[in-house]
Amino acid sequence: MRTSFLSRTGLPAILALLLGLLLSATPAHADTPLLSVSVDRTTATPGSDVTLTLTLTNPHDTAAYFVYESVQPTYGTTLNAGLKYAFSSCGGNVTACDTGATSGLVHHSVPVAAGATTTVTLTYTIGTDSACGDGARIDFYTYLYYEYASGAASDSGIFQVPGNEVTCS
């Protein structure tokens, strides 16, 4: 029985393709999330401080030379007019920070080497006269924009930020 050209080359071609795809996989640090966000408390009372920690990992093979991040309240948070809070400070690896009322803007210190991380913190204070109890939640999202490859490439994304329940006691 004669074998055809396709049957003689088909299996080796498929194996070569699979091997090529495996070898061209992204760098080892690629399974690290681009941004990890945490909050120091899931419940807080009026008058207390809450700190958000935002850690960026550069997933690229070149350094990031510009990193901008904003933290904004979610739509649900803005709908609850009784919630009162204000960003009061920021820290960590920042070169510039703006803690205006209900949002925060930070410029991470750069460069961020390939595979390296940079961490910033934003703290907000819940107003002493803020709404509290059932349904009183402060939640955020963050918009992240960064440039790498000496400014030739950029990336951006929106990420959810864990918030907290405002309890009355």
Residue pairs with C-beta under 8 A, 6 or more apart in sequence:
26 59
27 59
27 61
27 114
27 115
29 57
29 59
29 114
29 115
30 59
32 57
32 59
33 57
34 56
34 57
34 59
34 144
34 157
35 54
35 55
35 56
35 57
35 142
35 144
35 157
35 159
36 54
36 55
36 57
37 52
37 53
37 54
37 55
37 142
37 159
37 160
37 161
37 162
38 52
38 53
38 162
39 50
39 51
39 52
39 53
39 161
39 162
39 163
39 164
40 50
40 51
40 52
40 53
41 48
41 50
41 164
42 162
42 164
42 165
43 164
43 165
43 166
43 167
44 50
44 126
44 164
44 165
44 166
44 167
45 126
45 132
45 166
45 167
45 168
45 169
46 84
46 126
46 127
46 128
46 129
46 130
46 132
46 166
46 168
47 125
47 126
47 127
47 128
48 125
48 126
49 88
49 123
49 124
49 125
49 126
50 123
50 124
50 125
50 126
50 138
50 164
51 121
51 122
51 123
52 71
52 121
52 122
52 123
52 124
52 140
52 161
53 92
53 119
53 120
53 121
54 69
54 71
54 106
54 119
54 120
54 121
54 122
54 142
54 161
55 117
55 118
55 119
56 64
56 67
56 69
56 108
56 112
56 117
56 118
56 119
56 144
56 146
57 115
57 116
57 117
58 64
58 112
58 113
58 114
58 115
58 116
58 117
58 118
58 146
58 148
59 115
60 114
60 148
60 149
60 153
61 114
62 114
62 148
62 149
62 150
63 110
63 111
63 112
63 113
63 114
63 148
64 110
64 111
64 112
64 146
64 147
64 148
65 110
65 111
65 147
65 148
65 150
65 151
66 107
66 110
66 145
66 146
66 147
66 151
67 107
67 108
67 110
67 112
67 118
67 144
67 145
67 146
67 147
68 105
68 106
68 107
68 108
68 144
68 145
68 146
69 105
69 106
69 107
69 108
69 120
69 142
69 143
69 144
69 145
70 103
70 104
70 105
70 106
70 142
70 143
71 87
71 103
71 104
71 105
71 106
71 122
71 140
71 141
71 142
71 161
72 102
72 103
72 140
72 141
72 142
72 143
73 102
73 103
73 138
73 139
73 140
74 139
74 140
74 141
74 163
76 137
76 139
77 83
77 137
77 138
77 139
77 140
77 163
78 102
80 131
80 135
80 136
80 137
82 130
82 131
82 136
83 130
83 131
83 136
83 138
83 166
84 126
84 127
84 129
84 130
84 131
85 102
85 124
85 125
85 126
85 127
85 130
85 138
86 99
86 101
86 102
86 124
86 125
86 127
87 99
87 100
87 101
87 102
87 103
87 104
87 122
87 123
87 124
88 99
88 123
88 124
88 125
89 99
89 122
89 123
90 97
90 99
90 104
90 106
90 120
90 121
90 122
90 123
91 120
91 121
91 123
92 118
92 119
92 120
92 121
93 108
93 109
93 118
93 119
93 120
94 106
94 107
94 108
94 109
94 120
95 107
95 108
95 109
95 110
96 105
96 106
96 107
97 104
97 105
97 106
97 107
97 120
97 122
98 104
98 105
98 106
99 122
104 122
104 124
106 120
106 122
108 118
108 120
108 146
109 118
112 118
112 146
124 138
126 138
126 166
130 136
130 166
131 166
132 166
132 167
132 168
133 166
133 167
133 168
136 165
136 166
136 167
137 163
137 164
137 165
137 166
138 163
138 164
138 166
139 160
139 161
139 162
139 163
140 160
140 161
140 163
141 158
141 159
141 160
141 161
142 158
142 159
142 161
143 156
143 157
143 158
144 156
144 157
144 158
144 159
145 154
145 155
145 156
146 154
146 155
146 156
147 153
147 154
148 154
148 155
